Amino acid sequence: MFESQSYSVILERMLERVPADMDKREGSVIYDAIAPAARELATMYVSVDANLRAVFPHTATDEHLDAITEPFGESRKQATFAVRKGLFYGALNTPVDVPLGSRFSISGVKYTVILKLAAGQFELRCEIAGKVGNQKFGTLLPLDYLDGLVSASLTDVLIPGDDKESDDEYRARFMQKVRLPSTSGNKADYKKWALEVDGVGAVQVIPFWNGGGTVKVVIIDTDMKPASTQLVQNVQAYISPAAGYGEGKAPVGASVTLAAAASVQIQVAAKVVRNGTRTLAQIKTDFEKASDDYLASLAFGQDPSVKYAKVGALMLSIPGVQDYTTFQLNGTTGNIAVTEGSVAVRGAVMLSE
């Protein structure tokens, strides 16, 4: 707002008020007397501008944004811990139980056993909060000796961990609440309730999906992928553990069904022309990451269809790609439709030269 009030502008304005018959050149008594004051005034304008930005939700950041939203009953989501499924085997590939509290590691990330699911199957919670707990799969190494344990592996993401909510994410959620207030079980209410459960990234609400009084709540996780069975059960228990009885967040009489979004696999096949700076494997890795980010940005959006031209442009933006001669999505050269209750996820990526 006060960007125009720079040191040079203020100094020039002050010098204009000095009579013309006085020496106003740099180094003169008048110039040297005015310059420090101009500098201080410019600094003051910077502070005033920063303070103004700190009191409006669309420009505030960090603790200032937290202070603005707190009177509305909102608070920033903190980082959460991923819950994963672990498989444990002894001799002859026989399932073996491990003690609760046992600790394991994979690629430097540590997990603790917290719950038994079945023989040789346990829930493990990551010891580091955030999305890092969702990323690793494969062989687990025990941190202490466990008698009879031959192999251990980390598999499904039961409840994804999430990073601390950024300013942009928190601001968008707060503005949505203010502009679309929840009222007595409206759609905004169901979205709010579902998002209050750790691990939920986005929500679609489908009223009257199976007749009067029915509501279907479709969720995806914080990685913008179909929610796990465990996460669906957690949200169901939070919103409506018993249909119509009002024992959860949902009002009496509402029959609420929670469901994970259906996945629409997006397979890519392309013949790539490299410029010689990177290998095909490196190009594939980067393209898969860019595709994941693009598909996540579409999840439960106003237009969730996957654009053929956009994915093609992503390929051309990858370092090492000069051009491509063929490019197909799911065997076609057109857009891929994603219907309500579904989310696009990356399938096989097949690149050749």
Disulfide bonds with the S-S distance in Angstrom:
none
